[in-house]
């Protein structure tokens, strides 16, 4: 299992009550609900990193047989 980081914040009583109500309805702990919400928020804003088009560019250029990624003398 990946090591977790602790995130602590404060919310107003109304927000806390709403979140607790949702967690109770789903029969999950409040922190699991908040963890899921944060993950969905980050995915929505940044997108899923696995589907990032930048990763599709890896290896797409023909560098005329030069193994640039394997060179030991890459600095000028």
PDB file of N, CA, C and O in Angstrom:
ATOM      1  N   UNK A   1       0.838  -1.179   0.000  1.00  0.00           N
ATOM      2  CA  UNK A   1       0.000   0.000   0.000  1.00  0.00           C
ATOM      3  C   UNK A   1       0.881   1.239   0.000  1.00  0.00           C
ATOM      4  O   UNK A   1       1.911   1.284   0.673  1.00  0.00           O
ATOM      5  N   UNK A   2       0.465   2.240  -0.760  1.00  0.00           N
ATOM      6  CA  UNK A   2       1.223   3.474  -0.820  1.00  0.00           C
ATOM      7  C   UNK A   2       1.115   4.216   0.501  1.00  0.00           C
ATOM      8  O   UNK A   2       0.100   4.156   1.194  1.00  0.00           O
ATOM      9  N   UNK A   3       2.172   4.901   0.820  1.00  0.00           N
ATOM     10  CA  UNK A   3       2.168   5.695   2.036  1.00  0.00           C
ATOM     11  C   UNK A   3       1.257   6.909   1.850  1.00  0.00           C
ATOM     12  O   UNK A   3       1.286   7.547   0.798  1.00  0.00           O
ATOM     13  N   UNK A   4       0.465   7.225   2.845  1.00  0.00           N
ATOM     14  CA  UNK A   4      -0.485   8.331   2.761  1.00  0.00           C
ATOM     15  C   UNK A   4       0.072   9.574   3.418  1.00  0.00           C
ATOM     16  O   UNK A   4       0.936   9.502   4.292  1.00  0.00           O
ATOM     17  N   UNK A   5      -0.434  10.709   2.988  1.00  0.00           N
ATOM     18  CA  UNK A   5      -0.096  11.988   3.589  1.00  0.00           C
ATOM     19  C   UNK A   5      -1.337  12.510   4.307  1.00  0.00           C
ATOM     20  O   UNK A   5      -2.462  12.271   3.868  1.00  0.00           O
ATOM     21  N   UNK A   6      -1.131  13.211   5.395  1.00  0.00           N
ATOM     22  CA  UNK A   6      -2.240  13.748   6.176  1.00  0.00           C
ATOM     23  C   UNK A   6      -2.571  15.148   5.677  1.00  0.00           C
ATOM     24  O   UNK A   6      -1.684  15.986   5.511  1.00  0.00           O
ATOM     25  N   UNK A   7      -3.859  15.392   5.440  1.00  0.00           N
ATOM     26  CA  UNK A   7      -4.361  16.710   5.066  1.00  0.00           C
ATOM     27  C   UNK A   7      -5.406  17.080   6.100  1.00  0.00           C
ATOM     28  O   UNK A   7      -6.351  16.328   6.339  1.00  0.00           O
ATOM     29  N   UNK A   8      -5.235  18.230   6.706  1.00  0.00           N
ATOM     30  CA  UNK A   8      -6.169  18.651   7.749  1.00  0.00           C
ATOM     31  C   UNK A   8      -6.743  20.012   7.376  1.00  0.00           C
ATOM     32  O   UNK A   8      -6.015  20.892   6.917  1.00  0.00           O
ATOM     33  N   UNK A   9      -8.048  20.184   7.573  1.00  0.00           N
ATOM     34  CA  UNK A   9      -8.690  21.457   7.261  1.00  0.00           C
ATOM     35  C   UNK A   9      -9.898  21.653   8.163  1.00  0.00           C
ATOM     36  O   UNK A   9     -10.274  20.764   8.926  1.00  0.00           O
ATOM     37  N   UNK A  10     -10.484  22.806   8.063  1.00  0.00           N
ATOM     38  CA  UNK A  10     -11.695  23.120   8.823  1.00  0.00           C
ATOM     39  C   UNK A  10     -12.821  23.421   7.851  1.00  0.00           C
ATOM     40  O   UNK A  10     -12.605  24.033   6.805  1.00  0.00           O
ATOM     41  N   UNK A  11     -14.018  22.989   8.203  1.00  0.00           N
ATOM     42  CA  UNK A  11     -15.207  23.308   7.413  1.00  0.00           C
ATOM     43  C   UNK A  11     -16.271  23.852   8.350  1.00  0.00           C
ATOM     44  O   UNK A  11     -16.242  23.613   9.558  1.00  0.00           O
ATOM     45  N   UNK A  12     -17.205  24.585   7.774  1.00  0.00           N
ATOM     46  CA  UNK A  12     -18.274  25.135   8.601  1.00  0.00           C
ATOM     47  C   UNK A  12     -19.205  24.002   9.039  1.00  0.00           C
ATOM     48  O   UNK A  12     -19.244  22.948   8.405  1.00  0.00           O
ATOM     49  N   UNK A  13     -19.953  24.219  10.121  1.00  0.00           N
ATOM     50  CA  UNK A  13     -20.827  23.160  10.652  1.00  0.00           C
ATOM     51  C   UNK A  13     -21.838  22.621   9.638  1.00  0.00           C
ATOM     52  O   UNK A  13     -22.155  21.432   9.647  1.00  0.00           O
ATOM     53  N   UNK A  14     -22.337  23.486   8.774  1.00  0.00           N
ATOM     54  CA  UNK A  14     -23.310  23.043   7.776  1.00  0.00           C
ATOM     55  C   UNK A  14     -22.679  22.062   6.786  1.00  0.00           C
ATOM     56  O   UNK A  14     -23.265  21.026   6.471  1.00  0.00           O
ATOM     57  N   UNK A  15     -21.495  22.392   6.304  1.00  0.00           N
ATOM     58  CA  UNK A  15     -20.796  21.502   5.370  1.00  0.00           C
ATOM     59  C   UNK A  15     -20.462  20.183   6.043  1.00  0.00           C
ATOM     60  O   UNK A  15     -20.611  19.118   5.443  1.00  0.00           O
ATOM     61  N   UNK A  16     -20.011  20.251   7.282  1.00  0.00           N
ATOM     62  CA  UNK A  16     -19.682  19.029   8.017  1.00  0.00           C
ATOM     63  C   UNK A  16     -20.915  18.146   8.170  1.00  0.00           C
ATOM     64  O   UNK A  16     -20.839  16.932   7.983  1.00  0.00           O
ATOM     65  N   UNK A  17     -22.038  18.747   8.507  1.00  0.00           N
ATOM     66  CA  UNK A  17     -23.273  17.977   8.680  1.00  0.00           C
ATOM     67  C   UNK A  17     -23.696  17.317   7.367  1.00  0.00           C
ATOM     68  O   UNK A  17     -24.122  16.162   7.356  1.00  0.00           O
ATOM     69  N   UNK A  18     -23.576  18.049   6.272  1.00  0.00           N
ATOM     70  CA  UNK A  18     -23.940  17.493   4.965  1.00  0.00           C
ATOM     71  C   UNK A  18     -23.032  16.326   4.589  1.00  0.00           C
ATOM     72  O   UNK A  18     -23.498  15.287   4.122  1.00  0.00           O
ATOM     73  N   UNK A  19     -21.731  16.510   4.799  1.00  0.00           N
ATOM     74  CA  UNK A  19     -20.782  15.440   4.490  1.00  0.00           C
ATOM     75  C   UNK A  19     -21.026  14.215   5.370  1.00  0.00           C
ATOM     76  O   UNK A  19     -20.995  13.080   4.894  1.00  0.00           O
ATOM     77  N   UNK A  20     -21.269  14.458   6.651  1.00  0.00           N
ATOM     78  CA  UNK A  20     -21.525  13.348   7.567  1.00  0.00           C
ATOM     79  C   UNK A  20     -22.794  12.601   7.172  1.00  0.00           C
ATOM     80  O   UNK A  20     -22.845  11.373   7.253  1.00  0.00           O
ATOM     81  N   UNK A  21     -23.814  13.334   6.745  1.00  0.00           N
ATOM     82  CA  UNK A  21     -25.069  12.721   6.310  1.00  0.00           C
ATOM     83  C   UNK A  21     -24.830  11.816   5.093  1.00  0.00           C
ATOM     84  O   UNK A  21     -25.342  10.698   5.035  1.00  0.00           O
ATOM     85  N   UNK A  22     -24.056  12.305   4.132  1.00  0.00           N
ATOM     86  CA  UNK A  22     -23.749  11.505   2.937  1.00  0.00           C
ATOM     87  C   UNK A  22     -22.968  10.251   3.324  1.00  0.00           C
ATOM     88  O   UNK A  22     -23.257   9.156   2.841  1.00  0.00           O
ATOM     89  N   UNK A  23     -21.974  10.423   4.201  1.00  0.00           N
ATOM     90  CA  UNK A  23     -21.170   9.279   4.649  1.00  0.00           C
ATOM     91  C   UNK A  23     -22.041   8.256   5.369  1.00  0.00           C
ATOM     92  O   UNK A  23     -21.891   7.053   5.158  1.00  0.00           O
ATOM     93  N   UNK A  24     -22.942   8.726   6.212  1.00  0.00           N
ATOM     94  CA  UNK A  24     -23.838   7.817   6.934  1.00  0.00           C
ATOM     95  C   UNK A  24     -24.751   7.057   5.971  1.00  0.00           C
ATOM     96  O   UNK A  24     -24.963   5.855   6.129  1.00  0.00           O
ATOM     97  N   UNK A  25     -25.288   7.760   4.976  1.00  0.00           N
ATOM     98  CA  UNK A  25     -26.157   7.110   3.987  1.00  0.00           C
ATOM     99  C   UNK A  25     -25.420   6.031   3.217  1.00  0.00           C
ATOM    100  O   UNK A  25     -25.998   5.000   2.871  1.00  0.00           O
ATOM    101  N   UNK A  26     -24.143   6.268   2.948  1.00  0.00           N
ATOM    102  CA  UNK A  26     -23.340   5.297   2.189  1.00  0.00           C
ATOM    103  C   UNK A  26     -22.658   4.272   3.091  1.00  0.00           C
ATOM    104  O   UNK A  26     -21.993   3.356   2.606  1.00  0.00           O
ATOM    105  N   UNK A  27     -22.824   4.426   4.397  1.00  0.00           N
ATOM    106  CA  UNK A  27     -22.221   3.522   5.394  1.00  0.00           C
ATOM    107  C   UNK A  27     -20.701   3.442   5.255  1.00  0.00           C
ATOM    108  O   UNK A  27     -20.108   2.363   5.293  1.00  0.00           O
ATOM    109  N   UNK A  28     -20.089   4.619   5.094  1.00  0.00           N
ATOM    110  CA  UNK A  28     -18.629   4.697   5.036  1.00  0.00           C
ATOM    111  C   UNK A  28     -18.167   5.774   6.009  1.00  0.00           C
ATOM    112  O   UNK A  28     -18.944   6.667   6.346  1.00  0.00           O
ATOM    113  N   UNK A  29     -16.922   5.709   6.467  1.00  0.00           N
ATOM    114  CA  UNK A  29     -16.418   6.749   7.363  1.00  0.00           C
ATOM    115  C   UNK A  29     -16.320   8.098   6.641  1.00  0.00           C
ATOM    116  O   UNK A  29     -16.134   8.156   5.425  1.00  0.00           O
ATOM    117  N   UNK A  30     -16.448   9.156   7.402  1.00  0.00           N
ATOM    118  CA  UNK A  30     -16.368  10.503   6.841  1.00  0.00           C
ATOM    119  C   UNK A  30     -15.051  10.707   6.111  1.00  0.00           C
ATOM    120  O   UNK A  30     -15.028  11.305   5.035  1.00  0.00           O
ATOM    121  N   UNK A  31     -13.952  10.219   6.679  1.00  0.00           N
ATOM    122  CA  UNK A  31     -12.664  10.453   6.023  1.00  0.00           C
ATOM    123  C   UNK A  31     -12.561   9.710   4.697  1.00  0.00           C
ATOM    124  O   UNK A  31     -11.865  10.175   3.794  1.00  0.00           O
ATOM    125  N   UNK A  32     -13.230   8.575   4.553  1.00  0.00           N
ATOM    126  CA  UNK A  32     -13.237   7.877   3.267  1.00  0.00           C
ATOM    127  C   UNK A  32     -14.008   8.681   2.225  1.00  0.00           C
ATOM    128  O   UNK A  32     -13.612   8.748   1.061  1.00  0.00           O
ATOM    129  N   UNK A  33     -15.104   9.285   2.651  1.00  0.00           N
ATOM    130  CA  UNK A  33     -15.895  10.121   1.752  1.00  0.00           C
ATOM    131  C   UNK A  33     -15.088  11.328   1.289  1.00  0.00           C
ATOM    132  O   UNK A  33     -15.078  11.655   0.102  1.00  0.00           O
ATOM    133  N   UNK A  34     -14.413  11.987   2.222  1.00  0.00           N
ATOM    134  CA  UNK A  34     -13.617  13.171   1.884  1.00  0.00           C
ATOM    135  C   UNK A  34     -12.441  12.778   0.993  1.00  0.00           C
ATOM    136  O   UNK A  34     -12.117  13.498   0.048  1.00  0.00           O
ATOM    137  N   UNK A  35     -11.803  11.655   1.280  1.00  0.00           N
ATOM    138  CA  UNK A  35     -10.686  11.171   0.452  1.00  0.00           C
ATOM    139  C   UNK A  35     -11.159  10.937  -0.984  1.00  0.00           C
ATOM    140  O   UNK A  35     -10.489  11.331  -1.938  1.00  0.00           O
ATOM    141  N   UNK A  36     -12.315  10.296  -1.125  1.00  0.00           N
ATOM    142  CA  UNK A  36     -12.877  10.043  -2.452  1.00  0.00           C
ATOM    143  C   UNK A  36     -13.204  11.351  -3.165  1.00  0.00           C
ATOM    144  O   UNK A  36     -12.938  11.496  -4.358  1.00  0.00           O
ATOM    145  N   UNK A  37     -13.780  12.298  -2.435  1.00  0.00           N
ATOM    146  CA  UNK A  37     -14.135  13.586  -3.034  1.00  0.00           C
ATOM    147  C   UNK A  37     -12.890  14.340  -3.503  1.00  0.00           C
ATOM    148  O   UNK A  37     -12.899  14.941  -4.577  1.00  0.00           O
ATOM    149  N   UNK A  38     -11.829  14.310  -2.709  1.00  0.00           N
ATOM    150  CA  UNK A  38     -10.589  14.981  -3.098  1.00  0.00           C
ATOM    151  C   UNK A  38      -9.974  14.329  -4.329  1.00  0.00           C
ATOM    152  O   UNK A  38      -9.471  15.023  -5.213  1.00  0.00           O
ATOM    153  N   UNK A  39     -10.010  13.006  -4.394  1.00  0.00           N
ATOM    154  CA  UNK A  39      -9.465  12.299  -5.558  1.00  0.00           C
ATOM    155  C   UNK A  39     -10.243  12.655  -6.818  1.00  0.00           C
ATOM    156  O   UNK A  39      -9.652  12.916  -7.866  1.00  0.00           O
ATOM    157  N   UNK A  40     -11.563  12.665  -6.715  1.00  0.00           N
ATOM    158  CA  UNK A  40     -12.389  13.022  -7.876  1.00  0.00           C
ATOM    159  C   UNK A  40     -12.152  14.468  -8.300  1.00  0.00           C
ATOM    160  O   UNK A  40     -12.115  14.768  -9.494  1.00  0.00           O
ATOM    161  N   UNK A  41     -11.993  15.360  -7.332  1.00  0.00           N
ATOM    162  CA  UNK A  41     -11.736  16.769  -7.630  1.00  0.00           C
ATOM    163  C   UNK A  41     -10.411  16.922  -8.377  1.00  0.00           C
ATOM    164  O   UNK A  41     -10.343  17.617  -9.391  1.00  0.00           O
ATOM    165  N   UNK A  42      -9.368  16.278  -7.879  1.00  0.00           N
ATOM    166  CA  UNK A  42      -8.055  16.366  -8.528  1.00  0.00           C
ATOM    167  C   UNK A  42      -8.102  15.758  -9.931  1.00  0.00           C
ATOM    168  O   UNK A  42      -7.520  16.312 -10.864  1.00  0.00           O
ATOM    169  N   UNK A  43      -8.784  14.633 -10.086  1.00  0.00           N
ATOM    170  CA  UNK A  43      -8.909  14.007 -11.405  1.00  0.00           C
ATOM    171  C   UNK A  43      -9.656  14.910 -12.375  1.00  0.00           C
ATOM    172  O   UNK A  43      -9.295  14.995 -13.549  1.00  0.00           O
ATOM    173  N   UNK A  44     -10.686  15.580 -11.895  1.00  0.00           N
ATOM    174  CA  UNK A  44     -11.468  16.454 -12.762  1.00  0.00           C
ATOM    175  C   UNK A  44     -10.655  17.665 -13.200  1.00  0.00           C
ATOM    176  O   UNK A  44     -10.733  18.074 -14.358  1.00  0.00           O
ATOM    177  N   UNK A  45      -9.878  18.242 -12.290  1.00  0.00           N
ATOM    178  CA  UNK A  45      -9.104  19.433 -12.641  1.00  0.00           C
ATOM    179  C   UNK A  45      -7.876  19.113 -13.475  1.00  0.00           C
ATOM    180  O   UNK A  45      -7.582  19.817 -14.441  1.00  0.00           O
ATOM    181  N   UNK A  46      -7.157  18.060 -13.113  1.00  0.00           N
ATOM    182  CA  UNK A  46      -5.916  17.736 -13.813  1.00  0.00           C
ATOM    183  C   UNK A  46      -6.077  16.599 -14.803  1.00  0.00           C
ATOM    184  O   UNK A  46      -5.208  16.385 -15.648  1.00  0.00           O
ATOM    185  N   UNK A  47      -7.151  15.884 -14.711  1.00  0.00           N
ATOM    186  CA  UNK A  47      -7.331  14.727 -15.574  1.00  0.00           C
ATOM    187  C   UNK A  47      -6.537  13.547 -15.053  1.00  0.00           C
ATOM    188  O   UNK A  47      -5.690  13.682 -14.170  1.00  0.00           O
ATOM    189  N   UNK A  48      -6.824  12.413 -15.607  1.00  0.00           N
ATOM    190  CA  UNK A  48      -6.111  11.201 -15.237  1.00  0.00           C
ATOM    191  C   UNK A  48      -4.735  11.250 -15.881  1.00  0.00           C
ATOM    192  O   UNK A  48      -4.635  11.386 -17.101  1.00  0.00           O
ATOM    193  N   UNK A  49      -3.678  11.144 -15.093  1.00  0.00           N
ATOM    194  CA  UNK A  49      -2.320  11.252 -15.617  1.00  0.00           C
ATOM    195  C   UNK A  49      -2.009  10.161 -16.630  1.00  0.00           C
ATOM    196  O   UNK A  49      -1.208  10.376 -17.540  1.00  0.00           O
ATOM    197  N   UNK A  50      -2.624   9.003 -16.490  1.00  0.00           N
ATOM    198  CA  UNK A  50      -2.367   7.921 -17.440  1.00  0.00           C
ATOM    199  C   UNK A  50      -2.854   8.263 -18.843  1.00  0.00           C
ATOM    200  O   UNK A  50      -2.326   7.733 -19.821  1.00  0.00           O
ATOM    201  N   UNK A  51      -3.838   9.130 -18.961  1.00  0.00           N
ATOM    202  CA  UNK A  51      -4.361   9.487 -20.277  1.00  0.00           C
ATOM    203  C   UNK A  51      -3.799  10.811 -20.782  1.00  0.00           C
ATOM    204  O   UNK A  51      -4.317  11.362 -21.754  1.00  0.00           O
ATOM    205  N   UNK A  52      -2.760  11.329 -20.150  1.00  0.00           N
ATOM    206  CA  UNK A  52      -2.140  12.586 -20.564  1.00  0.00           C
ATOM    207  C   UNK A  52      -1.480  12.399 -21.927  1.00  0.00           C
ATOM    208  O   UNK A  52      -0.646  11.506 -22.083  1.00  0.00           O
ATOM    209  N   UNK A  53      -1.835  13.226 -22.924  1.00  0.00           N
ATOM    210  CA  UNK A  53      -1.262  13.066 -24.257  1.00  0.00           C
ATOM    211  C   UNK A  53       0.251  13.269 -24.298  1.00  0.00           C
ATOM    212  O   UNK A  53       0.898  12.814 -25.241  1.00  0.00           O
ATOM    213  N   UNK A  54       0.822  13.931 -23.318  1.00  0.00           N
ATOM    214  CA  UNK A  54       2.268  14.138 -23.300  1.00  0.00           C
ATOM    215  C   UNK A  54       3.009  12.806 -23.248  1.00  0.00           C
ATOM    216  O   UNK A  54       4.092  12.681 -23.819  1.00  0.00           O
ATOM    217  N   UNK A  55       2.443  11.813 -22.574  1.00  0.00           N
ATOM    218  CA  UNK A  55       3.092  10.512 -22.490  1.00  0.00           C
ATOM    219  C   UNK A  55       3.085   9.792 -23.838  1.00  0.00           C
ATOM    220  O   UNK A  55       3.914   8.913 -24.074  1.00  0.00           O
ATOM    221  N   UNK A  56       2.164  10.153 -24.715  1.00  0.00           N
ATOM    222  CA  UNK A  56       2.120   9.558 -26.044  1.00  0.00           C
ATOM    223  C   UNK A  56       3.258  10.014 -26.934  1.00  0.00           C
ATOM    224  O   UNK A  56       3.549   9.367 -27.940  1.00  0.00           O
ATOM    225  N   UNK A  57       3.905  11.109 -26.587  1.00  0.00           N
ATOM    226  CA  UNK A  57       5.012  11.626 -27.390  1.00  0.00           C
ATOM    227  C   UNK A  57       6.309  10.875 -27.133  1.00  0.00           C
ATOM    228  O   UNK A  57       7.252  10.993 -27.916  1.00  0.00           O
ATOM    229  N   UNK A  58       6.374  10.115 -26.065  1.00  0.00           N
ATOM    230  CA  UNK A  58       7.604   9.396 -25.737  1.00  0.00           C
ATOM    231  C   UNK A  58       7.897   8.379 -26.830  1.00  0.00           C
ATOM    232  O   UNK A  58       7.084   7.501 -27.119  1.00  0.00           O
ATOM    233  N   UNK A  59       9.060   8.513 -27.423  1.00  0.00           N
ATOM    234  CA  UNK A  59       9.501   7.590 -28.454  1.00  0.00           C
ATOM    235  C   UNK A  59       8.917   7.830 -29.833  1.00  0.00           C
ATOM    236  O   UNK A  59       9.099   6.992 -30.716  1.00  0.00           O
ATOM    237  N   UNK A  60       8.226   8.931 -30.056  1.00  0.00           N
ATOM    238  CA  UNK A  60       7.587   9.148 -31.353  1.00  0.00           C
ATOM    239  C   UNK A  60       8.501   9.843 -32.362  1.00  0.00           C
ATOM    240  O   UNK A  60       8.165   9.890 -33.546  1.00  0.00           O
ATOM    241  N   UNK A  61       9.628  10.378 -31.941  1.00  0.00           N
ATOM    242  CA  UNK A  61      10.528  11.063 -32.865  1.00  0.00           C
ATOM    243  C   UNK A  61      11.632  10.131 -33.340  1.00  0.00           C
ATOM    244  O   UNK A  61      12.183   9.346 -32.568  1.00  0.00           O
ATOM    245  N   UNK A  62      11.940  10.234 -34.620  1.00  0.00           N
ATOM    246  CA  UNK A  62      13.061   9.473 -35.169  1.00  0.00           C
ATOM    247  C   UNK A  62      14.287  10.368 -35.088  1.00  0.00           C
ATOM    248  O   UNK A  62      14.384  11.366 -35.802  1.00  0.00           O
ATOM    249  N   UNK A  63      15.206  10.017 -34.231  1.00  0.00           N
ATOM    250  CA  UNK A  63      16.398  10.837 -34.022  1.00  0.00           C
ATOM    251  C   UNK A  63      17.586  10.265 -34.788  1.00  0.00           C
ATOM    252  O   UNK A  63      18.728  10.345 -34.333  1.00  0.00           O
ATOM    253  N   UNK A  64      17.309   9.693 -35.944  1.00  0.00           N
ATOM    254  CA  UNK A  64      18.332   9.181 -36.849  1.00  0.00           C
ATOM    255  C   UNK A  64      19.264   8.182 -36.168  1.00  0.00           C
ATOM    256  O   UNK A  64      20.483   8.269 -36.321  1.00  0.00           O
ATOM    257  N   UNK A  65      18.705   7.244 -35.424  1.00  0.00           N
ATOM    258  CA  UNK A  65      19.474   6.172 -34.825  1.00  0.00           C
ATOM    259  C   UNK A  65      20.233   6.537 -33.570  1.00  0.00           C
ATOM    260  O   UNK A  65      20.905   5.685 -32.990  1.00  0.00           O
ATOM    261  N   UNK A  66      20.145   7.770 -33.139  1.00  0.00           N
ATOM    262  CA  UNK A  66      20.871   8.166 -31.929  1.00  0.00           C
ATOM    263  C   UNK A  66      20.046   7.795 -30.704  1.00  0.00           C
ATOM    264  O   UNK A  66      18.850   8.079 -30.643  1.00  0.00           O
ATOM    265  N   UNK A  67      20.664   7.185 -29.770  1.00  0.00           N
ATOM    266  CA  UNK A  67      19.993   6.788 -28.532  1.00  0.00           C
ATOM    267  C   UNK A  67      20.169   7.886 -27.491  1.00  0.00           C
ATOM    268  O   UNK A  67      20.912   7.730 -26.522  1.00  0.00           O
ATOM    269  N   UNK A  68      19.477   8.991 -27.705  1.00  0.00           N
ATOM    270  CA  UNK A  68      19.653  10.162 -26.842  1.00  0.00           C
ATOM    271  C   UNK A  68      19.361   9.847 -25.386  1.00  0.00           C
ATOM    272  O   UNK A  68      20.034  10.375 -24.500  1.00  0.00           O
ATOM    273  N   UNK A  69      18.393   9.015 -25.118  1.00  0.00           N
ATOM    274  CA  UNK A  69      18.046   8.725 -23.721  1.00  0.00           C
ATOM    275  C   UNK A  69      19.072   7.829 -23.042  1.00  0.00           C
ATOM    276  O   UNK A  69      19.099   7.735 -21.815  1.00  0.00           O
ATOM    277  N   UNK A  70      19.914   7.172 -23.831  1.00  0.00           N
ATOM    278  CA  UNK A  70      20.902   6.262 -23.266  1.00  0.00           C
ATOM    279  C   UNK A  70      22.303   6.866 -23.219  1.00  0.00           C
ATOM    280  O   UNK A  70      23.226   6.243 -22.695  1.00  0.00           O
ATOM    281  N   UNK A  71      22.468   8.058 -23.753  1.00  0.00           N
ATOM    282  CA  UNK A  71      23.798   8.673 -23.796  1.00  0.00           C
ATOM    283  C   UNK A  71      24.283   9.028 -22.408  1.00  0.00           C
ATOM    284  O   UNK A  71      23.507   9.444 -21.547  1.00  0.00           O
ATOM    285  N   UNK A  72      25.562   8.862 -22.205  1.00  0.00           N
ATOM    286  CA  UNK A  72      26.179   9.243 -20.929  1.00  0.00           C
ATOM    287  C   UNK A  72      26.714  10.672 -20.992  1.00  0.00           C
ATOM    288  O   UNK A  72      26.884  11.315 -19.956  1.00  0.00           O
ATOM    289  N   UNK A  73      26.980  11.174 -22.198  1.00  0.00           N
ATOM    290  CA  UNK A  73      27.575  12.502 -22.378  1.00  0.00           C
ATOM    291  C   UNK A  73      26.539  13.506 -22.894  1.00  0.00           C
ATOM    292  O   UNK A  73      26.816  14.259 -23.828  1.00  0.00           O
ATOM    293  N   UNK A  74      25.378  13.517 -22.302  1.00  0.00           N
ATOM    294  CA  UNK A  74      24.290  14.356 -22.797  1.00  0.00           C
ATOM    295  C   UNK A  74      24.482  15.832 -22.510  1.00  0.00           C
ATOM    296  O   UNK A  74      23.822  16.661 -23.136  1.00  0.00           O
ATOM    297  N   UNK A  75      25.355  16.188 -21.594  1.00  0.00           N
ATOM    298  CA  UNK A  75      25.592  17.611 -21.315  1.00  0.00           C
ATOM    299  C   UNK A  75      26.621  18.162 -22.292  1.00  0.00           C
ATOM    300  O   UNK A  75      27.574  17.466 -22.642  1.00  0.00           O
ATOM    301  N   UNK A  76      26.438  19.418 -22.741  1.00  0.00           N
ATOM    302  CA  UNK A  76      27.394  20.025 -23.678  1.00  0.00           C
ATOM    303  C   UNK A  76      28.756  20.250 -23.048  1.00  0.00           C
ATOM    304  O   UNK A  76      29.666  20.752 -23.707  1.00  0.00           O
TER     305      UNK A  76
END
